[in-house]
């Protein structure tokens, strides 16, 4: 019997995944059907016209799966920020599509959230109980992100980048108007802002991860992604430590994206 005490929202950012997205979302739905809480799956298509992902999600018959999106591709961070505004749950999780991360991990993160009375629980590749297959190049990049997170932004968790996290909704709703990152560094920004605002009960939980690609090739596109993430991380540091942009007493200066609000309200 489902508990009525809590309701879970799971945000799944989607970009050009028409070949697998229906199967992925159905698997997530089937997994969540076994937990003790009622839930919704918020699939946010980052660019409705990039492929047929949005139409395919709309065709799924499950009432738990909600299709959302907007016309232009902006990035994973933008999709997550958009999805936060569509959630009804008092717990909100992020989960990458693609099934590299086993969706059963949501249940594990939920248990950690409640057991530790946490503000945030992040899935961690470096948790001693995690089962991961992760190519060497990606391990190196992940380690680099950890160094940036710890020494530049003061985030103490060992893995900020795994695509599975859960938050108390009141924590995320307070953080979200302050967020600016549109791309992959969104994880760093969210955790840095949470810590800055005193939501420092941040814990790690084990995950099962099987990365489907053999290795990461340092081609032009990959190098650009790395550079963009580093630039975004430095921007977060500047806003966090120098401008103190995220602090409560600078509310009037938050540049919460008006364009994002419009898209949330109109779906365009």
Secondary structure, DSSP 4 states (H G I P E B T S, - for coil): --EEEEEEEEEEEESS-TTTHHHHHHHHHHHHTTSSEEEEEEEEEE-TTSSSHHHHHHT---TTEEEEEESS---HHHHHHHHHTT---SEEEEE-TTSSB-TTHHHHHHHHHHHTT-SEEEEETTSTT-EEE--HHHHHHHHHHHHIIIIIT----S-S-SSEEEEEHHHHHHHHTT----STTHHHHHHHHHHHTT---EEEEE-EEE--SS-----HHHHHHHHHHHHHHHHHHIIIIII-TTSGGGGGG----HHHHHHHHH--
